[in-house]
Amino acid sequence: MNTTRIAVAGAGYIGLAHIGVLQTSPTCTLSAIVDPSPSADAVAAKAGVPLYRSLDELFARDRPDGVVLATPNPMHVAHALRCIDAKLPILLEKPVAPTVADAQIIAAAAARAGATILIGHHRAHSPIMARAKQLIDEDQIGKIVAVMGSAVFFKPDAYYIDAPWRKEPGAGPVLLNMIHEVHNLRMLCGDIVAVQAFASHAARGFPVEDTVAINLRFANGALGSFMLSDTAACARSWEQTSRENPAYPSYPDEDCYVIAGTFGSLSVPTMRLKTYARPEDRSWWKPFDVAVAETAHADPLARQIEHFGEVVRGEAMPLVSLDDGLQNLRITEAIVTAARSGAIVDTTPT
């Protein structure tokens, strides 16, 4: 079969990950790399594909079937608009843009052009997340009542020394990490309609937060609490529990989400279920039936690129739409606002 030709713009950390999965894809092929940095020469040479310094240069000399935009976030608007103008499907890395206002520029242009855009929330392609959603949708734990989540981990000092901008407002774990969690929670529990937050920078003393406690209200009436920290020496984060990225050590006794319903609870990603054998006789004095739901493990980035190929070929609609990505960004911005103001911030989808 003819493979779908995909160009990757941006040869940084996440761009290299996309390049890697494209090189092993059975249905897609890496057609080119776009990056103006000198280090990109070696990346393209190793991959055996042409290197272009700009999207304009790529489009003047070649026309891929689709483009992965893994460029720095401040460049997303200009690069997305260029791809929309070229009428090419896009896998746009999250967050959609630096701000909701910027993301709305992309959304308006995409709506006018009828553009095809998949947002790169790769955890949406995780078989663990798919299985958890299936169990919840099958009413295994009843109506969702409460959600407890965490992303607590320790980033080494070098993380900030190598990139000092990460210490400043506009970075921090809310904007850099929480957007992943927002999408996961929305997948499992539905829309988030309001947030509260407390933020602290007491541990590192940087201008940006290092620890945040977040309250969430969901459209279905459920309430949630979420603890976020990049300076907590703890393993209760997706990376350290899901076993999806071998770069991180993992701990099978830890979970990062617990979804509690009227019939039982589901812990993710261990998939531990605690349910009552007789739902009509529920009580905290009654024992739970304890089980572990079977699930598969696979690289979500690899699954995402296969899905993008399907989207490019017109075989599927984007699993994570531009509207999804925009709402995730809107909630993330609202958490920052809530932490600064002390107010409850409405995040009802518009």
C-alpha positions in Angstrom: 0.0 0.0 0.0 1.0 3.6 -0.5 2.0 5.2 2.8 0.8 8.6 4.0 3.5 11.2 3.7 3.9 13.3 6.9 6.3 16.2 7.4 7.4 17.1 10.9 8.0 20.8 11.7 10.1 21.1 14.8 13.0 18.8 15.7 13.0 19.4 19.5 12.0 16.9 22.2 8.5 16.2 21.1 9.3 16.5 17.4 12.0 13.8 17.7 9.3 11.6 19.3 7.0 12.1 16.3 9.9 11.4 14.0 10.7 8.2 15.8 7.1 6.8 15.6 6.8 7.8 11.9 10.0 5.8 11.1 8.3 2.7 12.5 4.8 3.3 11.3 3.2 0.7 9.0 0.9 3.2 7.3 2.7 6.6 7.4 6.2 7.7 6.4 8.3 10.6 7.4 8.7 12.8 4.2 10.6 15.8 5.6 11.7 17.8 8.6 11.3 21.5 8.9 13.5 23.3 11.4 15.9 26.3 11.1 18.2 25.3 13.9 21.7 24.0 13.0 21.1 20.8 15.1 18.3 19.8 12.7 20.9 19.0 10.0 22.0 15.9 11.9 18.5 14.9 12.7 17.4 14.9 9.0 20.6 13.2 7.9 20.1 10.4 10.4 16.4 10.1 9.3 17.4 10.1 5.7 14.9 12.8 4.7 15.1 16.3 3.3 15.5 19.3 5.7 13.7 22.5 5.0 14.3 25.7 7.0 10.7 26.9 6.9 7.2 25.8 6.0 7.3 28.1 3.0 10.4 26.3 1.7 8.7 22.9 2.3 5.6 23.9 0.4 7.6 25.4 -2.5 9.6 22.2 -3.0 7.4 19.4 -1.8 3.8 18.8 -0.7 3.3 16.2 2.1 -0.1 14.7 2.8 -0.1 16.2 6.3 2.1 18.1 8.7 2.9 17.6 12.4 3.4 21.0 14.1 5.8 20.3 17.0 7.3 23.8 16.9 7.6 26.0 20.0 4.2 27.1 21.4 4.7 30.8 20.5 5.0 29.9 16.9 1.8 27.8 16.7 -0.5 30.5 15.4 1.7 31.5 12.5 2.5 28.0 11.6 -1.0 26.7 11.9 -2.3 29.5 9.7 0.3 28.7 7.1 -0.8 25.1 7.0 -4.4 26.0 6.9 -3.7 28.3 4.0 -1.9 25.4 2.2 -5.0 23.2 2.8 -3.0 20.5 4.6 -4.3 18.5 7.6 -2.4 19.3 10.8 -1.5 17.4 13.9 -1.0 20.4 16.2 0.9 19.8 19.4 -0.8 20.9 22.6 -1.4 23.4 23.9 -3.0 24.8 20.9 -1.4 28.2 21.5 0.1 30.3 24.3 -3.3 31.8 25.2 -7.0 31.2 24.6 -7.1 34.5 22.6 -4.3 33.1 20.3 -6.0 29.8 20.0 -9.2 31.5 18.9 -7.3 33.0 15.9 -6.5 29.4 14.8 -10.0 28.3 15.4 -11.6 31.1 13.4 -9.2 30.5 10.4 -9.9 26.7 10.6 -13.6 27.3 10.6 -13.5 29.5 7.6 -11.3 27.1 5.6 -12.9 23.9 6.9 -9.5 22.8 8.0 -8.7 19.3 9.4 -6.8 19.6 12.7 -6.0 16.9 15.3 -4.7 18.3 18.6 -1.7 16.3 20.0 -3.1 15.3 23.4 -1.5 11.9 23.0 -2.9 10.4 26.2 -6.2 10.4 24.4 -4.8 7.5 22.4 -3.8 5.5 25.5 -5.4 2.0 25.7 -5.4 2.5 29.5 -7.6 5.7 29.1 -9.8 3.9 26.6 -10.4 1.0 29.0 -11.0 3.3 31.9 -13.6 5.2 29.9 -15.2 2.0 28.8 -15.6 0.8 32.4 -17.1 4.1 33.4 -19.5 4.2 30.4 -20.6 0.7 31.2 -21.7 2.0 34.6 -19.3 -0.3 36.5 -19.0 2.2 39.3 -22.4 3.9 39.0 -22.9 7.7 38.8 -19.6 9.5 39.3 -19.6 11.4 42.6 -16.0 12.3 43.3 -12.6 12.5 41.5 -9.2 12.5 43.2 -6.2 13.2 41.0 -2.6 14.0 41.3 0.5 14.9 39.2 3.2 15.1 41.8 6.8 14.6 40.8 10.2 16.2 41.2 11.8 18.0 38.3 15.6 18.3 38.8 17.4 21.6 39.1 18.9 21.1 35.7 15.4 21.4 34.2 15.4 25.1 35.2 19.1 25.8 34.7 19.0 24.6 31.1 15.9 26.7 30.3 15.6 29.6 32.7 12.3 30.7 31.0 10.6 27.8 32.9 11.1 29.8 36.1 9.0 32.7 34.8 5.3 33.5 34.5 4.0 31.8 31.4 5.7 28.5 32.4 5.2 26.5 35.6 3.5 23.2 36.1 0.0 24.5 35.5 0.7 25.6 31.9 3.3 23.0 31.2 1.8 19.9 32.8 -1.8 20.4 34.0 -3.2 20.6 30.5 -2.5 16.8 30.1 -4.5 16.1 33.2 -7.4 18.4 32.2 -7.8 16.4 29.0 -7.7 13.0 30.9 -10.2 14.2 33.5 -12.5 15.5 30.8 -12.3 12.2 28.9 -13.2 10.1 32.0 -15.6 12.4 33.9 -17.0 14.9 31.4 -16.8 18.7 31.1 -15.3 20.8 33.8 -17.5 23.8 34.5 -15.8 25.6 37.3 -12.4 25.7 39.1 -10.8 27.0 42.3 -7.1 26.9 43.1 -4.4 27.7 45.7 -0.9 28.1 44.4 2.5 28.2 46.2 6.1 28.8 45.3 7.4 28.2 48.8 9.6 25.3 47.8 11.6 26.7 44.9 11.0 30.4 45.4 10.6 31.1 41.7 8.2 33.8 40.4 6.1 30.9 39.0 4.2 28.3 41.1 5.7 25.0 42.0 2.7 23.5 43.8 -1.1 23.9 43.2 -4.2 22.5 44.9 -7.2 22.6 42.6 -10.9 22.0 43.1 -13.1 21.1 40.1 -16.8 21.0 39.4 -18.0 18.8 36.6 -21.1 19.3 34.5 -22.6 16.0 35.8 -22.5 17.2 39.4 -19.3 15.4 40.4 -16.7 17.2 42.3 -12.9 16.8 42.1 -9.7 17.6 43.8 -6.3 17.6 42.2 -2.8 18.1 43.6 -0.1 19.3 41.2 3.5 19.8 42.1 6.9 19.6 40.3 8.8 19.8 43.5 7.2 16.9 45.4 9.3 13.7 45.6 6.4 11.4 44.9 5.5 8.9 42.2 1.8 9.7 41.8 1.9 11.0 38.3 0.8 9.6 35.0 4.4 9.2 33.7 5.5 7.2 36.8 2.4 5.0 37.0 1.2 4.3 33.4 4.3 2.4 32.1 3.8 4.1 28.7 7.1 6.0 28.5 10.2 3.9 29.4 12.2 7.0 30.1 10.4 7.1 33.5 10.7 4.5 36.3 7.2 3.2 37.2 5.6 2.0 40.4 2.8 -0.6 40.1 1.5 0.2 43.6 0.7 3.8 42.7 -2.3 5.5 41.0 -2.8 9.0 39.8 -6.6 9.1 39.6 -9.4 7.6 41.7 -12.9 7.9 40.2 -15.5 7.2 42.9 -19.1 6.5 42.0 -22.3 5.4 43.7 -21.6 1.7 43.1 -17.8 1.6 43.5 -14.5 3.1 42.5 -11.9 2.8 39.7 -8.2 3.6 40.3 -6.2 4.5 37.2 -3.8 3.4 35.8 -3.7 0.2 37.9 -7.4 -0.4 36.9 -8.2 -1.6 40.4 -12.0 -1.9 40.9 -13.8 -1.9 44.2 -17.5 -2.6 43.8 -20.3 -3.9 45.9 -21.5 -7.5 45.1 -25.1 -6.3 45.8 -25.5 -2.7 44.9 -28.9 -2.6 46.6 -27.1 -3.4 49.9 -24.4 -0.8 49.8 -22.7 0.3 53.0 -19.3 1.2 54.4 -19.9 -1.7 56.7 -20.0 -4.1 53.7 -16.9 -5.5 52.0 -16.1 -4.6 48.4 -15.5 -7.1 45.7 -12.0 -6.3 44.5 -10.8 -6.9 41.0 -8.3 -5.6 38.4 -9.7 -4.9 35.0 -7.7 -6.2 32.1 -6.1 -3.6 29.9 -3.5 -3.4 27.2 -0.3 -1.3 27.1 0.9 0.5 24.0 2.7 3.7 23.0 0.1 6.4 22.7 2.3 8.5 20.4 2.5 5.6 17.9 -1.2 5.1 18.1 -1.7 8.8 17.6 0.3 8.9 14.4 -1.7 6.0 13.0 -4.9 7.9 13.8 -3.5 11.0 12.2 -2.9 9.0 9.1 -6.5 7.9 9.1 -7.6 11.5 9.6 -5.4 12.6 6.7 -6.9 9.9 4.4 -10.4 10.9 5.4 -11.0 7.6 7.2 -11.6 9.1 10.6 -12.5 12.3 12.4 -10.0 13.8 14.8 -10.3 12.0 18.2 -9.1 15.3 19.9 -10.7 18.2 18.0 -9.6 21.8 17.9 -12.6 22.6 20.1 -11.3 20.0 22.7 -7.8 21.5 22.6 -9.3 25.0 23.1 -11.4 24.0 26.0 -8.4 22.3 27.7 -6.5 25.5 27.3 -9.4 27.5 28.6 -9.6 25.4 31.8 -5.8 25.6 32.3 -5.9 29.4 32.0 -8.8 29.5 34.4 -6.8 27.6 37.0 -4.1 30.3 36.8 -6.7 33.0 37.2 -8.3 31.2 40.1 -5.0 30.8 41.9 -4.2 34.5 41.5 -7.6 35.9 42.4 -9.0 33.4 44.9 -12.3 33.3 42.9 -14.3 30.5 41.5 -13.8 30.7 37.7 -16.6 29.5 35.4 -15.3 27.2 32.6 -18.6 26.1 31.1 -17.9 25.3 27.4 -19.0 28.1 25.1 
